[in-house]
Amino acid sequence: MTGPSAARSAHRRAVLFPGQGSQFVGMAADLVESYPVARELFDVAGDRMGEDLADICASGPRERLNSTEFSQPAIFVASMAVIQILEQSGGSHLLRAQATAGLSLGEYSALVFAGSIRFEDALEIVIARAKAMQRACDRVEGTMTSILGLELDQVREAVQDAQAEGVVAIANVNATTQIVISGEVEAVRKAADAASEMGARRIVELEVAGAYHSPLMATATEELAPLLQELEIQPPELHFYPNVLGQQITDPSRIRECLLQQIESPVLWEPTLRALVRDGLDEVIEPGPGQVVAGLLRQVDRSIPTHSLLARESIEEILEGTVT
């Protein structure tokens, strides 16, 4: 699998990739059935994992697909399948982009798309990352909660007040007033209670296996460090915005550091989107399951069109459309 051509940088389009949580039973089933390249990618991943990943995506059960061990490779492969289908079906013009980024796990898809990492190498890291994070989840009971209606500084205050109860940290800055916290169960609940007292509009405990993007993922960082040290990374062929910075970087050694840091660090998605908009973004392609990227972009700039692509129908529609 190759990265983008140099010509892509002439377009003010971004290709933004979803992360864990966007999976659903049935995802990519029609792609595997209709496009040989999709079947090939899922078979490669399944062989590496010793599992029928395409069948897990198509049929579940839901609990198995939602486990970190399977959801991360499934989302990565589904996103890459959409890219390859577009490339092979006359849609390469849709992938001429100025920039790319991805929500947490989606960074690996973005780096493959940018020609920075080979698909096979990224797949190996994603599989290892998923297993390491699952083990971290199994070691310590953790949770995540989304807080809506408060600014980041207010949520930080709630988190600081709760840290005497245990580990709790900011995990995702999804929008100006949509912040996710992560950590040990009682500490997260105490922070959520404090946020409620501050006037949070809504508080939602997420259905997750553990406390992602928090210090409770430290063992996953330790496990992944030697693998990332050996990972071959090239300078990206278009603008790449890592989660931990929310701004463009090009140096492979810095990219490697960010990939390691992002396991425990907050996902600065709203700052990333704002940086993209400042840099001239005027259209987004979202390859993969769900429409999370599209939804969060609307909270930053509703005028930017976003094309969420996974179902065969959505791919055929955009291939037959007028996007250039």
N, C-alpha and C positions, 0 to 999 in steps of 0.2 A: 504494500500500500504506500503510495507516494503522497507527498504534501502538495501544496498549491503551487501554481506557476507564479513567476514573478509578476505577471500581468495583473494578478488579483489585487495588488496594492493600489491600483488606480481607482478602485471602487470604494465608496464610503459605506459599504455593507459590512456587518459583523456576523460571524457564525458563532452562536453561543450555545453551549451544551449543558443539558440538565444533569443533576446529580441524584444521589440516593434519595428515595422517597417518591420519585416519579414513576416507579415501576407499577405495573398492574398485570393481573393474570389475563393472558390473551395477547399481550403486547408482542408485536413483530411476527405473529403467527402467519399473517397474510403475506408478509415480505418473504419469509422462509419458503412458503408454498409457491410464490410467484416468481421469485428472482434467485437464480442459482448462486449469485455472489453472496446473497444474504445467508443462504444455506451453508455455503462454504465457510464464511466467517464464524457462524455458530458451531459448525463442526470442528473447526480449529480450536475454538475455545473449549468445547466439550471434551475433545481429546486431551487437552492440557489439564482439565479439571477431573477427568474420569467420570463425568456426568453428562447426561443429555440436556444441555442447557436450553436448547430450543424447545424441548418438551416441557421443561420447568416453566419457561416463559408462557408457553401456550396453554398449559393445563394446570399449573400450580403443583400442589395446593398453595393457597395464598400464603400460609405461614412459612412455607419453604422458600418461595420466591422473595418474601419480605426479609428473610434473614440476610444479614450483611454478607455472608459468604457467597450467596447467589445473586443478590440484587445488584451488587456493584459490577461484577463481570457482565451481567445481563444488560444493564443500562449502557455500559461502555460499548458492547458489541452491537446493540441495537442502533446506537448513534452512528457507529462506524459503517454499519450496513446501509443506512440512509445515504451517507456520503458516497459510498461506492455505487449504489444504485443510481444516484444522480449523475455521477461521472460516466457510467456506462450506458445511460439512457438518453443521452443528448442534453443533459442538464448541467454540464460543467460551467456554463456561463453563470448559473445561479450561485456558484461557489467562488466567484471572483470577489474577494473580500479585502477590506483594509485591515480588519482586526478579528481577533478571536479570544474567547475566554470560556470558562466553564465553572459551574457551581461545584466546588469541592472535587469529588470524583470526576466531574466533567472537565477538569483541567487536563486530564490525561487524553481525553478525546480531542481537546483543543490543541494540544501539543502534537498529536499525530496529524491532525488537519494542517497545522502550520509547518509540517515537514521537519519538526524538531526531534521527534522520537518515532522510531519504527513501530508499526502496529504490533508486531510480534513481541517486541520488548515491552511496550506499554501493557499489553495483555498479561504478560508474566508478572509485572509489578502490580497491576490491578488485582489479580488473583491473590497474590501474596498479601497485599494491603487489606483486602477483604477478610482474609483468614486471620490476620494479625489483629484487626479491629474487632472481629467477632470474639477472639480470645480475650481481648481487653474488656469487652462487654461482659463476658462470662465471669471475669475475676471480681469485679465490683459492680453491685447494682447501681445503675445510674438512670437518669431520665433527662428529658428536654421539654421545655415549655416555651410557647410563643406568647409574647406580650405585645398587644396591639394598643396603640393610643398614647404611648409615652415616648418621649425623645430619648436618645441614647444616654445622655448624661443622667437622666432620671433613672433609667434601668441600671446604670452603673452604680448609682447610690443604693438602689434596692439590693443589688448583688453584694456590695460591700457590707451592708448591714447584716446579710445572711451568712457571711463567710465564717462567722464564729460557730455556726452549726455544722459546717463541713465544706467540702469542695463545691464551688459553684462559680461559673464564669460566663461571660458573653460568648455565644457560639456563632451566631449569624446576625449580620446587619442587613436584613433583606430589603428594608425600606425605611424611610425617615422615622416612621412610628410603628415599625414591625420588627421587633428584636427577639431573637431566640436565646434563651439561657440554657445552660447545660451543667450537670454535675451530679452529686449524690442526692438521693431522693429528698431527704428532709431539708437539706440546704436549698434545693431548688424550690421546694414548696414554701419555705420561709421567704425567699426572695419574691416569689409570685404573690404571696400575701402582702408583702410590703408594696409591691407594684400596684396591687388592687387598692390599697389604702391611698396611694398617690393619685388614683383616678384613672387607672388603665381601663380602656374601653372594653377589652376582652382578654381573657387569659385561657390558653388552650394547651393542655398537656398532650404532647405528641406521642403517637404510637411508634416508639423506637426501641431498639434492643439495648441501647446504652447511652452514655453521655459523650456523644461525638463532639469534637472540637473543644475539648476541655482537658485539664491535666490528667483526668482518668484514662486518657488514651496514651499515656507515656510509654507503656510497654509496647504498644504498636509502633511508636516512633523508633524505639530501640530495635525492634525486629526489622523494620524497613530500612534503617540507616545503611547497613552494608550493601543491600541490593541497589539502593539509589546511588551509592557511591560508584558502583560498577556500571550504571546505566549510561549508555552513550546518548548524549544530548547535543544537538546541533543548534546554532542560532536560528530562531524562528524566521520563516520567510514572510511573515506579516506581523503586525503588532499583536503582542501577547500580554495580557493583563492578569497577573496572578492574584489569587484571593487574599493573600496575606498583606498585600501592598495596595491594591486598588489603583495601580498605575503601571504603565508599560515597562517591561524589561526585555533585554536581548541576550545578556551574558549567560551562557550555559551553566556556569558554576552558581550563579545567582538563582537561576531556575531550579537547579537541584536543591539548593537551600530552601527555597519556597515550598517545593513539593514535600519536603520533610517537615517544615514548620507548620504546614497547613493541617496536619493531623490533630494538633492540639490547639492551634490558633483560631481566632474567629474568622469566618468567611465575610469579607468586606464587600458584599455584592452590590449594595446600593452605591457606595463610593466608586466601585468599578463601573457601574452603568453611567454614573455622572461623568466620569472621566472619558468614557466612550462618546457620550453626547458632546462634551466639550471639544473632543477631537474630530467632530464632524459626522458622527454616525447618523445615517438617514434611513437605514433598513436593516432588519435582522432576520436571519434564518436560524430556526431552532430545530436541529435534527435529533430525534429521540423521543422517548415517552413523555407524556404529560405536556402541560402548557405553563409550567411554573415560570420559566424565563419570560414568556410573553406577559404573564400577569404582573410580575414585578417591574417589568419595563414600563408598563402603563402607569405605574405609580410615580415614575420619574419623568416620562414624556409620552403622553398619550398619542402624539402625532406621528410617532415612528411606527411604520407598519412592521408586523412580525408574522412570519410564516412558520407555524409549528408543523413539523413533518414527521410522521411515523407510519400512519395507515397508508396502505397502497393508494387509496382514493385521494388522500392529500398530496401524495407525490405526483400522481397522474394529473391532478388539477393544476399544480404549479408548472409541470412540464408542458402542459397545453396552454398555459396562460401567457401573459405578456411581460413578465418580469425579465429584465435583461441584465 
